[in-house]
Amino acid sequence: MELKDIKVSLNLQFLKIEGTWKPTQKEREAAWELYVELVTRISVVELRDKEGILREALNSLYSIFGTTREILRKYGPEIAISRDGKSISFGELAISILNYQLRPLLSKWHPLLLDYENKRDPEMSLKEHEDKWERNMELRKELNETRKILILYSNLLAEAANIKPLYTPA
């Protein structure tokens, strides 16, 4: 099956990626695997005020690192090489999302939340404690901004996998 060229435009925290992705069959398969992971996690679902647990959201985003590494190893260097020297590859997209979107978010918020969690009264539930955190809404806002980027990314993966995306940016 002939795969079409995909226009890529992602504005990450510290990097803007623009160009064309000409996925190979292996990239298409890798895109499907990563797409399934992204759309079945909190990564593309809004974590509204008073919903969910922030720690679980951060852990879910962190697990995308392991999944992405596994997929990159499974399909090998072929999925990280531009076919024409100019186009974007699956590997470039995947690593850019990890290093320029998820890593800054997690590097900032994992230690801040951990510090706050360590001050929790054992009589108080984790949820109640998180809800009282003065930085709760700030973290939720940043999670939501990252979610919007991950939806765009997942839509690119869906297009490469030749399926209809399940989410649209809000």
Rosetta silent file (secondary structure, phi, psi, omega in degrees, C-alpha in Angstrom):
SEQUENCE: MELKDIKVSLNLQFLKIEGTWKPTQKEREAAWELYVELVTRISVVELRDKEGILREALNSLYSIFGTTREILRKYGPEIAISRDGKSISFGELAISILNYQLRPLLSKWHPLLLDYENKRDPEMSLKEHEDKWERNMELRKELNETRKILILYSNLLAEAANIKPLYTPA
SCORE:     score description
SCORE:     0.000 S_00000001
   1 L     0.000  129.090  178.967    0.000    0.000    0.000 S_00000001
   2 L   -74.830  124.452  179.478    1.357    3.397   -1.020 S_00000001
   3 L   -94.814  137.041 -179.052    1.610    5.709    1.946 S_00000001
   4 L   -82.954  158.824  175.158    1.003    9.398    1.428 S_00000001
   5 L   -72.148  143.249 -177.433    3.255   12.196    2.596 S_00000001
   6 E  -116.204  127.865  175.787    2.169   13.769    5.873 S_00000001
   7 E   -78.486  127.030 -178.119    2.537   17.461    6.634 S_00000001
   8 E  -113.221  130.274  173.738    4.042   17.892   10.113 S_00000001
   9 E  -148.795  100.466  179.841    3.739   21.041   12.198 S_00000001
  10 E  -126.385  127.071  177.703    4.351   20.694   15.934 S_00000001
  11 E  -105.647   93.991 -178.399    5.253   23.566   18.225 S_00000001
  12 L   -84.565  175.162 -176.945    6.892   21.908   21.229 S_00000001
  13 L   -55.454  -44.252 -174.887    8.121   23.685   24.343 S_00000001
  14 L  -124.713   14.714 -174.754   11.653   24.228   23.046 S_00000001
  15 L  -158.384  140.252  173.473   11.438   23.132   19.416 S_00000001
  16 E  -113.143  128.379  179.289    9.259   23.621   16.374 S_00000001
  17 E  -112.528  119.774  177.179    9.054   20.725   13.921 S_00000001
  18 E  -137.336  139.016  178.208    7.815   21.488   10.434 S_00000001
  19 E   157.197 -156.812 -178.463    8.176   19.511    7.284 S_00000001
  20 E  -119.768  138.778  175.324    7.033   16.385    5.546 S_00000001
  21 E  -112.141  124.603  178.198    6.984   12.846    6.844 S_00000001
  22 L  -113.110   81.535 -171.791    7.114   10.115    4.216 S_00000001
  23 L   -65.490  139.110  171.887    6.447    7.023    6.367 S_00000001
  24 L   -84.822  175.032  177.714    7.793    3.638    5.380 S_00000001
  25 H   -61.891  -40.604  178.536    5.860    0.456    6.145 S_00000001
  26 H   -63.856  -41.135  178.116    7.928   -0.037    9.313 S_00000001
  27 H   -64.433  -37.096  177.820    7.206    3.541   10.402 S_00000001
  28 H   -60.922  -45.154  179.276    3.524    2.924    9.759 S_00000001
  29 H   -65.572  -42.697  177.992    3.599   -0.114   12.043 S_00000001
  30 H   -64.028  -39.730  178.865    5.577    1.762   14.707 S_00000001
  31 H   -61.069  -42.232  179.302    3.130    4.674   14.439 S_00000001
  32 H   -61.765  -45.723 -179.064    0.199    2.330   15.078 S_00000001
  33 H   -61.113  -44.596 -179.074    1.853    0.852   18.172 S_00000001
  34 H   -72.152  -34.824  176.856    2.626    4.238   19.664 S_00000001
  35 H   -57.637  -47.754  179.916   -0.798    5.599   18.692 S_00000001
  36 H   -57.780  -42.815  179.089   -2.492    2.826   20.681 S_00000001
  37 H   -63.303  -45.013 -176.934   -0.372    3.695   23.717 S_00000001
  38 H   -66.665  -43.506 -174.059   -1.095    7.409   23.512 S_00000001
  39 H   -81.754   -4.399  176.719   -4.859    7.195   23.026 S_00000001
  40 L  -107.707   15.258  179.316   -5.333    4.680   25.828 S_00000001
  41 L  -123.289  173.340  177.304   -3.635    6.853   28.456 S_00000001
  42 H   -65.012  -13.411 -174.537   -4.407   10.108   30.208 S_00000001
  43 H   -52.806  -32.085 -177.983   -2.071   11.722   27.669 S_00000001
  44 H  -116.088    6.425  179.911   -4.917   12.746   25.336 S_00000001
  45 L  -110.983  130.254 -177.871   -7.791   12.972   27.813 S_00000001
  46 L   -63.872  131.461  174.888   -8.333   16.202   29.718 S_00000001
  47 L   -96.366   94.991 -174.914   -7.676   15.943   33.446 S_00000001
  48 L   -74.906  163.659  177.534  -10.308   18.364   34.708 S_00000001
  49 L   -52.861  133.813  177.946  -10.288   20.187   38.002 S_00000001
  50 L    71.313    4.630  177.577  -10.946   17.814   40.911 S_00000001
  51 L  -104.145  148.581  172.687  -10.644   14.750   38.633 S_00000001
  52 L    63.016 -177.592 -179.647   -7.994   12.079   38.790 S_00000001
  53 L  -121.853  127.024 -176.396   -4.718   12.048   40.641 S_00000001
  54 H   -58.439  -41.499 -179.867   -1.839   14.195   39.441 S_00000001
  55 H   -58.898  -42.728  179.918    0.790   11.602   40.370 S_00000001
  56 H   -65.602  -37.176  177.847   -0.928    9.006   38.204 S_00000001
  57 H   -63.486  -45.495  178.946   -1.078   11.449   35.288 S_00000001
  58 H   -64.019  -42.021  178.734    2.654   12.162   35.562 S_00000001
  59 H   -63.493  -38.490  178.563    3.455    8.443   35.858 S_00000001
  60 H   -63.684  -43.650  177.402    1.337    7.691   32.797 S_00000001
  61 H   -64.775  -39.327  179.245    3.217   10.312   30.782 S_00000001
  62 H   -62.060  -36.434 -178.404    6.524    8.981   32.073 S_00000001
  63 H   -64.828  -18.416  177.708    5.640    5.465   30.884 S_00000001
  64 H   -64.834  -27.828  176.716    5.533    6.800   27.307 S_00000001
  65 H   -60.728  -50.650 -178.887    9.342    6.970   27.470 S_00000001
  66 H   -62.723  -43.461  179.481    9.640    3.213   27.988 S_00000001
  67 H   -62.287  -45.403 -179.359    7.057    2.412   25.345 S_00000001
  68 H   -63.464  -42.910  178.267    8.713    4.697   22.801 S_00000001
  69 H   -59.823  -44.206  179.080   12.148    3.208   23.504 S_00000001
  70 H   -59.226  -44.922 -179.479   10.775   -0.311   23.020 S_00000001
  71 H   -64.915  -43.312  178.681    9.206    0.641   19.685 S_00000001
  72 H   -61.745  -42.488  178.005   12.393    2.364   18.490 S_00000001
  73 H   -66.617  -41.960 -176.822   14.487   -0.697   19.404 S_00000001
  74 H   -60.384  -44.643 -175.091   11.967   -3.108   17.864 S_00000001
  75 H   -92.925  -10.312  172.927   11.897   -1.422   14.455 S_00000001
  76 L    76.085 -177.656 -173.700   15.551   -0.390   14.403 S_00000001
  77 H   -63.830  -19.889 -179.753   17.424    2.529   12.896 S_00000001
  78 H   -56.555  -32.209 -177.367   15.443    2.405    9.636 S_00000001
  79 H   -84.878    1.464  178.958   12.570    4.287   11.295 S_00000001
  80 H  -111.692    4.480 -175.988   14.890    7.083   12.401 S_00000001
  81 L  -109.213  132.477  175.041   16.366    7.839    8.998 S_00000001
  82 L   -69.758  133.500 -178.688   14.949   10.343    6.546 S_00000001
  83 L   -69.887  -28.906 -176.884   14.351    8.640    3.192 S_00000001
  84 L  -120.233    8.013  179.710   15.411   11.691    1.199 S_00000001
  85 L    82.051   -8.414 -179.133   17.639   13.501    3.680 S_00000001
  86 L  -121.320  -31.211 -174.628   15.074   16.279    4.160 S_00000001
  87 L   -77.222  163.210 -179.344   11.879   14.659    5.375 S_00000001
  88 E   -83.277  148.755  177.327   11.012   13.921    8.986 S_00000001
  89 L  -114.613  163.801  175.273   11.197   10.364   10.342 S_00000001
  90 H   -55.211  -46.487 -178.373    9.221    8.505   13.001 S_00000001
  91 H   -59.299  -42.589  178.733   12.340    8.436   15.184 S_00000001
  92 H   -62.396  -45.275  178.373   12.829   12.181   14.940 S_00000001
  93 H   -61.694  -49.297 -175.657    9.209   12.821   15.895 S_00000001
  94 H   -60.878  -47.436 -177.551    9.220   10.309   18.742 S_00000001
  95 H   -69.680  -35.784  177.636   12.462   11.506   20.300 S_00000001
  96 H   -64.087  -42.094  177.871   11.484   15.166   19.895 S_00000001
  97 H   -61.228  -44.365 -179.910    8.193   14.591   21.727 S_00000001
  98 H   -63.641  -51.781 -170.647   10.047   12.858   24.553 S_00000001
  99 H   -81.689  -26.380 -174.914   12.905   15.330   24.891 S_00000001
 100 H  -112.969   -4.963  175.642   11.205   18.629   24.081 S_00000001
 101 H  -123.136  -55.772 -175.873    7.680   18.148   25.400 S_00000001
 102 H   -76.138  -44.740 -176.875    7.481   15.402   28.010 S_00000001
 103 H   -58.636  -47.488  178.313   10.940   15.659   29.597 S_00000001
 104 H   -59.899  -41.371  178.819   10.655   19.377   30.505 S_00000001
 105 H   -62.391  -50.077 -176.589    7.198   18.828   32.011 S_00000001
 106 H   -70.153  -37.725  179.156    8.233   15.769   34.007 S_00000001
 107 H   -62.406  -35.039  179.252   11.610   17.196   35.075 S_00000001
 108 H   -76.841  -49.720 -167.272    9.844   20.190   36.553 S_00000001
 109 H   -88.892  -27.891  177.939    6.794   18.566   38.126 S_00000001
 110 H   -56.880  -52.813 -178.062    7.951   15.153   39.388 S_00000001
 111 H   -68.475  -35.834  179.198   10.207   16.631   42.092 S_00000001
 112 H   -64.202  -44.729  179.654    7.792   19.440   43.010 S_00000001
 113 H   -68.546  -40.198  178.039    4.904   17.034   43.467 S_00000001
 114 H   -59.559  -44.206  178.206    7.091   14.517   45.316 S_00000001
 115 H   -58.270  -44.490  179.610    8.191   17.216   47.745 S_00000001
 116 H   -67.875  -41.371  179.739    4.565   18.121   48.396 S_00000001
 117 H   -60.094  -36.100 -178.825    3.503   14.455   48.691 S_00000001
 118 L   -67.652  -11.593  178.971    6.150   13.878   51.359 S_00000001
 119 L   -98.976    6.862 -176.256    4.385   16.456   53.554 S_00000001
 120 L   -72.268  133.770  172.242    1.037   14.628   53.502 S_00000001
 121 L   -67.584  128.013 -178.398   -0.620   13.826   56.820 S_00000001
 122 L   -57.873  -21.061  179.318   -1.101   10.030   56.875 S_00000001
 123 L   -79.213  -13.160 -176.445   -4.730   10.602   57.907 S_00000001
 124 L  -100.565  139.854  178.661   -5.452   12.506   54.680 S_00000001
 125 L   -69.748  155.482  178.216   -6.094   10.771   51.357 S_00000001
 126 H   -59.074  -42.808 -179.597   -3.705   11.368   48.489 S_00000001
 127 H   -61.565  -48.450 -179.910   -6.522   12.913   46.442 S_00000001
 128 H   -61.342  -41.809  179.550   -7.548   15.290   49.211 S_00000001
 129 H   -63.240  -46.418  178.833   -3.914   16.261   49.782 S_00000001
 130 H   -60.732  -41.110 -178.742   -3.332   16.936   46.069 S_00000001
 131 H   -62.289  -25.047 -179.392   -6.526   19.004   45.851 S_00000001
 132 L   -89.169   -6.752 -178.287   -5.179   21.298   48.579 S_00000001
 133 L   -67.607  129.973 -177.978   -1.841   21.864   46.832 S_00000001
 134 L   -66.142  -16.664 -179.679   -1.414   25.504   45.848 S_00000001
 135 L  -103.681    7.758 -178.430    0.207   24.418   42.553 S_00000001
 136 H   -53.628  -53.285 -176.300   -2.516   21.917   41.629 S_00000001
 137 H   -68.412  -31.896  177.561   -4.167   24.096   38.991 S_00000001
 138 H   -64.514  -44.959  177.347   -0.816   25.182   37.563 S_00000001
 139 H   -64.645  -43.625  178.902    0.179   21.552   36.991 S_00000001
 140 H   -59.854  -37.902  178.608   -3.245   20.742   35.513 S_00000001
 141 H   -63.985  -45.003  179.429   -2.846   23.655   33.107 S_00000001
 142 H   -67.214  -36.968  175.035    0.552   22.385   31.959 S_00000001
 143 H   -62.176  -39.608 -179.922   -0.798   18.844   31.632 S_00000001
 144 H   -67.639  -38.529  176.939   -3.588   20.208   29.464 S_00000001
 145 H   -64.614  -41.401  177.051   -1.140   22.105   27.233 S_00000001
 146 H   -65.578  -37.893  177.962    0.910   18.941   26.816 S_00000001
 147 H   -57.810  -41.495 -179.550   -2.281   17.010   26.097 S_00000001
 148 H   -62.860  -40.742  176.925   -3.023   19.313   23.155 S_00000001
 149 H   -65.545  -42.608 -178.927    0.431   18.626   21.681 S_00000001
 150 H   -67.504  -29.066  174.477    0.025   14.879   22.241 S_00000001
 151 H   -66.694  -46.219  177.689   -3.332   14.940   20.449 S_00000001
 152 H   -59.515  -43.309  178.399   -1.695   16.576   17.423 S_00000001
 153 H   -62.818  -46.773 -179.746    1.111   14.012   17.629 S_00000001
 154 H   -63.452  -33.209  177.559   -1.319   11.105   17.966 S_00000001
 155 H   -67.292  -35.841  173.953   -3.223   12.426   14.940 S_00000001
 156 H   -63.774  -42.321  178.316    0.008   12.346   12.910 S_00000001
 157 H   -63.584  -40.381  178.059    0.554    8.764   14.060 S_00000001
 158 H   -62.399  -43.489  179.536   -3.023    7.892   13.088 S_00000001
 159 H   -62.217  -41.915  177.544   -2.509    9.394    9.653 S_00000001
 160 H   -64.171  -35.057  179.019    0.703    7.379    9.216 S_00000001
 161 H   -80.868   -3.787  178.741   -1.169    4.248   10.328 S_00000001
 162 L    63.958   42.477  176.017   -3.894    5.129    7.804 S_00000001
 163 L  -127.713  164.405  177.378   -6.683    5.274   10.377 S_00000001
 164 L   -79.530  128.693  179.062   -9.131    7.925   11.490 S_00000001
 165 L   -64.326  146.469 -179.180   -7.893    9.780   14.611 S_00000001
 166 L   -90.478  -17.226 -177.152   -9.998    9.322   17.731 S_00000001
 167 L  -128.235  148.970  172.494   -9.266   12.731   19.275 S_00000001
 168 L  -124.628  149.222  179.619   -9.232   16.286   18.066 S_00000001
 169 L   -61.557  140.442  179.801   -7.594   19.210   19.858 S_00000001
 170 L   -88.981    0.000    0.000   -9.997   21.109   22.102 S_00000001
